[in-house]
C-alpha cells in the first residue's frame, strides 16, 4: 500500500457540477452495490466477515411465538433457534414462551471482505482495508488526519484515529442507549438542517471486540458557497474497542455504501498480543485527527465537526473564499 498525501482539488469540478444539478444522484447511480447481508449460502461464507449485531431486548406479547418473533426481528422465522440459544437461561421449551418474558435479540451480519493484498499490521494491531485503497494524509481547511485511507480511482475516504483505550470512552459507550440519545440530541441541536437519516447499530466482531456504529447523511448547503441546491455526503462512524485499543473510523463519500466499508474495516480490526502488557501502547504512533472538539460524548471523536470542516475547506477552495482560520497543519506546527 503506497503512502500518499491527498488533496481533493481534482474533485472540485465534479462537485461544482453536482451542485448545479442539485443532488448527488449521478454519483450514486454509479456506486457499487451495498454488500452487507443477513443470510449468505454456506459455500460463500468464507468471503464474508461475520459480525453479531445486538438488537437489544424484546418483551414477549400475547399471541407471540418464537417463529413470529424471529420473522419480525431477524427477517426469517426459520432462525428461531438462534433465539433459543441466545436465551437458554429463560427458554426451557421453544414451544412455551409467555407474555412479559424478556428475550435478548442478536443476529449474524455478513460483511463482504475487501482486503485483496491490502491491509495494515503493526506489533499492536492489524486492520483490513478495501482493495486498491491508498494510505496517507487527508487535509482540507481546518480538518486533518495523518492516518487515512482512500479510494485511488473513486470517491471514498476513511480517517482513522487509534489510541489507547481510556476510561472516558469506555464509560460513554457502556450505556449504548443513552449514548445514542446524546448523539441524536447533539445532531438535532447543532446540525438540524444538515444531518438526516441518523441510524445506530452495535456489533461484536469475530475476535470479540465491541463495535459501535452510527451513520447519517450530511447535506452541504450550496448557497453559502455561491451555488444553488445542496450536496449529500454519506457519513459513517465506527468505534471499535478491544481489550487495550480504541479505533475510531470516520468514513465519508458521495454515494451510499460507506457504512459497509467502515463496518468491514472495524470488523477486521484486531488487537495483537505481540507486545507485553507493560510495554503496550498505540499512542506512540502520534496519530492525529483534528479538529478534536469536545461534545456530548466524552472520550469519543466528534465526526460531525470533522466532516463539516473537511467539506467546508473543499468548498471554500472551490468558490475562492478565504479560509476561516489557519489550516490544521499550520495550527499543529504552531505557525
N, C-alpha and C positions, 0 to 999 in steps of 0.2 A: 504494500500500500504506500503510495507516494505521500510525502508531506508537502502540503500546499497552503499558501495563503489565498483567501478568496474574497474578492470584491465583486459586487453584483452589477457592475457597470454594463456588462454585456446583456443584462436583462432589462435595462431601463426602457429601451424602445418597445419591447414586448409588453411591459407593464403599462406604458403610456397608451398603447393600443387597446389594452383591456379596459382601461378607464373610459376610453371613447365609447366602447360598446356597453359599458355599464356593469359588466359581470365577468366572471372567470369561466363562463360556460364552455368557451372554445378550448380552454386548457383542460377542464375536467373531462371533456369528451375523449381526449387523447390519453387519459391516465390509465394505469394498469388496474386490473380488477382487484377488489378487496379480497385478501387471502385468508382471513380468519374463518375457521369452520367450527361447528359444534359436533359434527359427525364426519368421520373420514374412514373409508374402507380399510380393512386390516392391511392389505397389500401396499397401501400408500402412507401409512402412519410414520414410517421411518423418515419421510420427507418433511415432517412437521415437528415443531417444538410443542410439547404438551404442557399446558398450564391448568391449574384448577382455579375456577372463579368462585368466589364466595358471594352468594346471593342473599345472605342474611338468614333470618328465621321466618318460618311460616306457621301461623296458628291454624290448626285443622278446624274446618267449619262443618256444620251439619250437612250431610249428604256427600262429603268428600270421600274419595278413595285414593290410594297411592297412585293408581293409574292416571286418574284425572289431574292430581297434583303434578305428577311428572309431565303430563302432556302440556299443562298450562305454564309451568315454570321452566322445564327443561326442553320443551319442544317435541318430546317423544314419550308417549305413555309407556312404551316398552322399556324405558330406562328406569322404571320404578325401583328396581333392585339397588340402584345407586343410593336411593333414599334410605332403603333398609340398612345398607352397610354404613352409611353416614350417621344413622341414628339407632345403632344397635342397642344403645343403652335404654331407649324408650320404646322401641318397636320389638315386641316379643313375637308377634304373629302378623305377617304382612296383610292378612285379611281382617285384622282387628285394629283399627285406629279410632280415636274418639275426639269429639269436639273439645277444643281447648288444649289439645296436645300440641306442643311446640317442636317443630322439626327444623334442623339445620339443613339448608339447601346449598349444594355445591354442584358444579358441572365442569366437565372437561372442556377445554378450549384448545383448538389446534391452530397453531400459527405457522405459516409456511416458512421453512428455512431458506435463508438467502445468502449464506456465507460464501459459497464458492471458495475462492482461495483467500478471501478477506478475513479480517478479524484482528484483534489486538490481545496480546498476552504480556503480562509483567509477572514478577515473582509473587505479587499480591492478588492478582485477579486476571480474568480473561473476559472478553466481550466480543460477541459476534456482530458483524456489520453487513449491510447489504452488498451484494456482489457489484463490483465496479464503482463503489463509492470511494472517495478520497478522504484523507485525514489532514487537518490543518487548522488554520485560524479563520474565524469569522469576525468581521468588524464593519459596522456601519453606524455612523453618528456616535451616539453615546454607548452603543451596545458592543460588547467584545467577548469573545470566547477563544481561548487558546487550545481547546480540546474539542474540536468539532469534526463532524463527518458530513459529507455532502455528495450528491449525485454528480458524476462527471458530465453526463450528457443530457440531464433533465433537471427539473426543479425538485427540490427536496433537501433539507438540511436538518441536522440534529446537533445541538450544542449540549455538551456533556460536562457535568460537574461531579467530580469524585472527591469525597472527603471521609475522614474517619467518622464513624457513627457516633453521634453525641446524644446526650440525654434530652435536649430540647426537641430534636426531630423525632425521637422515639415516643416522647410524651404526646406530641401533636398528633401522630398517626395512630396511637394506641386506641383512641376512640374515633374510628373512621366515620361514624355517623355524624358526630359533632364537627369533625374536620370538614366534611362535605358541606355542612351548613355554613361554616365560617368562610369557605371559599366561595360558595354561591352568594352569600351576603356581600362579600367584598366585591365580586364582579358586578352585582346589582348596583352597589353604591358608586363605584368608581368607573365602571365601563358599561353602563346600562345600554347605551346606544351602539357600542361596538361589539359586545360579546353576545352570542346566541348559541343555542343548542349545546349547553353545558351538560356533560354526562360524566358519570363516575363509575369506576369498577375497582374491584380488589381481587388479586390473584395470588397464587403461590406457585413458584417455579419448581421444576423437577429437582433442583438442588435444595429446595426447602426455603428459599428466600421469599420474603413478603414483597409484593409489588402493588403499589397504589397508583391508579391512573385516572386522570381526568382530561377530557378533550372538549374543544369548543371551536366555534367559527368566529374569527376576528375580522370585522369589516372596517376597512380604511375608507374614510370619507374623502372623496376626491376634491371636494370644494375647497378644503383648506390648502390644497396644493395647486389650485387653478384648473382642476379637471371636473367634468360632470360625472355623476354616478359614484359607485363605490366598488371596492375590490375585496373579495372574500379570501381570507387566509385561514387555512385549516391548521389547528394547533393541537398538539397532544403532549402532555407532561406525565412522565412516569417516574416514580420514586421507588427504587429497589433497595431494600435493607437486608444485608446479610448479617452474619454474626458481628463483623467489625467494620463494615463499609456501608456508606450511604451513596448510591449512584443516582443522580438526577438527570434525566434526559428530556430536553425541550426540543420537540420536533415541529417543523412547520413547512408548509408548501402550498401551492396554489390549486391543488386538486385534492379530492378526498383520498384517503388511504394512508395518511401519515400515522394514524393511530396504530395501524397494523405493523408498520415499520418500527415504531417506537416500542410497541409491545414485544416484537421479536427481539430487539436489542436488549430490553430489560429482562426478558425471559431467558436469554442466553448468558446474562451476566452471572459470573460465578466467582466467589472468593476462593483463593487457593491457600493451601497450608504449607507453602514452601518457606514461609517466614515465621520465625518463632514469635510467641506472644509478646515478649518484652521488646522485640525489635519492630513489630508490625506497625506500619503507618502508610497511608497513601497521601497524606498532607504534604510530604516532602517533594511531591511532583509539582507543587506550585500551580495547580490547575485553577484558572480564573474564569469567572463568569460575572461580568459587570454590565449594567448596574446591579447591585445586590441590595435592594431596598427592603427594609423590614415591612411586614404586612401582617395579616390576620393569623397566619400560620407560622409559629416560631420554629426555627430550625430547618425550614424548607425554602428553597429558592423561589422567588416571585416571577413566574413566567409571564404574567400579564404585562408587567412593566418592561421586561426584557424584549418581548416581541413588539410592543408599542415603539420602543426606542429604536429597535433594529429597522423596522419599516419606515419610521419617521426619517431616519438617516438616508434611506434609499430615495424616498420621495422628495426630500429636500434637495438632494443632488439632482434628481430628475427635473425638478422645477427651478433649479438655480437659486434656491433660497439659502440664506446663510444658516449655518448650524446654530442650534440654541446655545450650546456650550462647547467646551473643548471636547475633542474626541476622547474615547475611552483610553486609547493608547497614551495620549498626552497627559491625561489625569494620572494614569498608572506611573508614568515616568516623572511626574511631579513638575511638568512644564507650566 
